[in-house]
């Protein structure tokens, strides 16, 4: 986004003191401090006054974040990170009983980004009108080399959990 001319600011809770600002390759990083996260977000959005707040991946905090966005008059984009994020009742692997807060966040989000058609059609119909397909940040290779012809390599997945779709890795 920064390379395309957008002003991008990222609030972080670690590494920078509250209000401290560092710019790296056109992206500003601002320290939120160690205050309670909801309070920190509220103050960050009030002080920065962004046009959009970009949120990626399912979380029970999305609903509370969406309410904060409404209070501060900031529009919210939710981006689906995993195929399971569109299955509202089962998207949360932590605090799974708090799915209504996640659903509230999806309901209040101004825009929803999905990566593919499977995710689009997996979303409840009521939210599809505000949903756009934005392919993953991983570029699609023009030529694909069959596995048998590739040199030895390691696929780094970081963690193999159900929501990461390890079945796709095996395929």
C-alpha positions in Angstrom: 0.0 0.0 0.0 2.8 2.4 0.8 4.5 1.7 -2.5 1.2 2.5 -4.2 1.1 6.0 -2.6 -1.1 5.3 0.5 0.0 6.6 3.9 0.3 3.5 6.1 0.6 3.5 9.9 0.9 0.4 12.0 0.2 0.5 15.7 2.5 -1.9 17.7 2.5 -2.8 21.4 6.1 -4.1 21.6 9.5 -2.6 20.8 8.4 1.1 20.7 7.3 3.3 23.7 3.9 4.9 23.7 3.7 7.5 21.0 7.2 6.7 19.7 7.3 6.7 15.9 9.6 5.0 13.4 9.3 5.0 9.6 10.6 2.0 7.5 10.2 2.0 3.7 7.3 4.5 3.8 5.4 2.7 6.6 5.1 4.5 10.0 5.2 2.3 13.1 3.7 3.9 16.2 4.0 2.6 19.7 0.7 1.9 21.4 2.2 1.3 24.9 1.2 -1.4 27.3 -2.2 0.0 28.2 -5.2 -2.3 27.8 -5.5 -3.2 24.2 -9.0 -1.7 23.6 -8.0 1.6 25.2 -4.8 1.6 23.2 -6.7 1.1 19.9 -9.2 3.8 20.8 -6.4 6.3 21.5 -4.5 5.3 18.4 -7.5 5.7 16.1 -8.4 9.0 17.7 -4.8 10.4 17.3 -4.1 9.0 13.8 -7.5 9.6 12.3 -7.1 7.0 9.5 -9.6 6.6 6.8 -9.5 2.8 7.1 -8.5 0.3 9.7 -7.3 -3.0 8.2 -7.9 -6.1 10.2 -6.8 -9.6 9.1 -7.9 -13.0 10.5 -10.7 -14.1 12.7 -10.7 -12.9 16.3 -13.2 -12.5 19.1 -11.9 -9.0 19.5 -13.1 -8.0 16.0 -16.5 -7.1 17.3 -15.0 -4.8 20.0 -12.6 -3.4 17.5 -15.5 -2.6 15.1 -17.3 -0.8 17.8 -14.2 1.3 18.5 -13.9 2.0 14.8 -17.5 3.3 14.8 -16.9 5.5 17.8 -13.8 7.0 16.2 -15.5 7.3 12.7 -12.9 5.0 11.1 -14.0 2.6 8.4 -13.1 -1.0 9.0 -11.8 -3.6 6.4 -11.8 -7.2 7.5 -9.6 -9.5 5.4 -10.1 -13.2 5.6 -6.8 -14.9 6.4 -7.8 -18.5 6.3 -10.6 -20.5 4.6 -12.1 -21.2 8.0 -12.5 -17.5 8.7 -15.8 -17.5 6.7 -17.4 -20.2 8.9 -18.5 -17.7 11.6 -19.4 -20.2 14.4 -16.2 -22.2 14.0 -13.6 -19.7 12.9 -12.1 -19.0 16.3 -9.6 -21.5 17.5 -9.2 -19.6 20.8 -12.3 -18.5 22.8 -14.5 -20.4 20.4 -17.6 -19.6 22.5 -17.1 -15.9 21.8 -18.1 -16.3 18.1 -21.0 -13.8 18.4 -18.4 -11.0 19.0 -16.6 -12.1 15.8 -20.0 -12.1 13.9 -20.7 -8.6 15.2 -17.4 -7.5 13.8 -18.2 -8.9 10.4 -21.6 -7.3 10.5 -20.1 -3.9 11.4 -17.2 -4.1 9.0 -17.5 -1.7 6.1 -15.7 -4.0 3.7 -14.7 -7.7 3.7 -11.8 -9.0 1.6 -11.6 -12.6 0.6 -8.8 -14.3 -1.3 -10.8 -16.7 -3.5 -14.3 -17.7 -4.6 -14.5 -20.6 -2.1 -14.2 -18.0 0.7 -16.7 -15.7 -1.0 -19.3 -18.4 -1.3 -18.5 -19.6 2.2 -19.5 -16.3 3.7 -23.1 -15.8 4.9 -25.1 -14.1 2.0 -25.9 -11.0 4.0 -22.3 -9.9 3.9 -21.4 -10.8 0.3 -22.5 -7.3 -1.0 -19.7 -5.7 0.9 -17.2 -8.3 0.0 -14.5 -8.1 -2.6 -12.0 -10.7 -3.9 -8.4 -9.6 -3.2 -5.9 -12.3 -4.0 -3.4 -13.3 -1.4 -0.2 -11.3 -1.2 1.7 -14.3 -2.5 2.3 -13.9 -6.2 1.0 -16.6 -8.5 3.9 -18.2 -10.4 3.7 -18.0 -14.2 5.4 -21.4 -14.6 5.1 -24.2 -12.2 7.8 -26.9 -11.8 6.4 -30.3 -11.0 7.6 -31.6 -7.6 9.5 -34.5 -9.1 11.7 -32.0 -11.1 12.4 -29.6 -8.2 15.6 -29.7 -6.2 15.3 -30.7 -2.5 13.6 -28.0 -0.5 11.8 -27.4 2.8 8.3 -26.0 3.0 8.1 -23.7 6.0 4.6 -23.5 7.5 5.5 -22.2 11.0 2.8 -24.2 12.7 0.5 -27.0 11.5 -2.9 -26.3 12.9 -6.2 -27.3 11.4 -7.0 -23.7 10.3 -3.7 -23.5 8.4 -5.0 -26.3 6.1 -2.1 -28.7 6.3 -4.0 -31.0 4.0 -3.2 -28.5 1.2 0.5 -28.9 2.0 0.2 -32.6 1.8 -1.6 -32.3 -1.6 
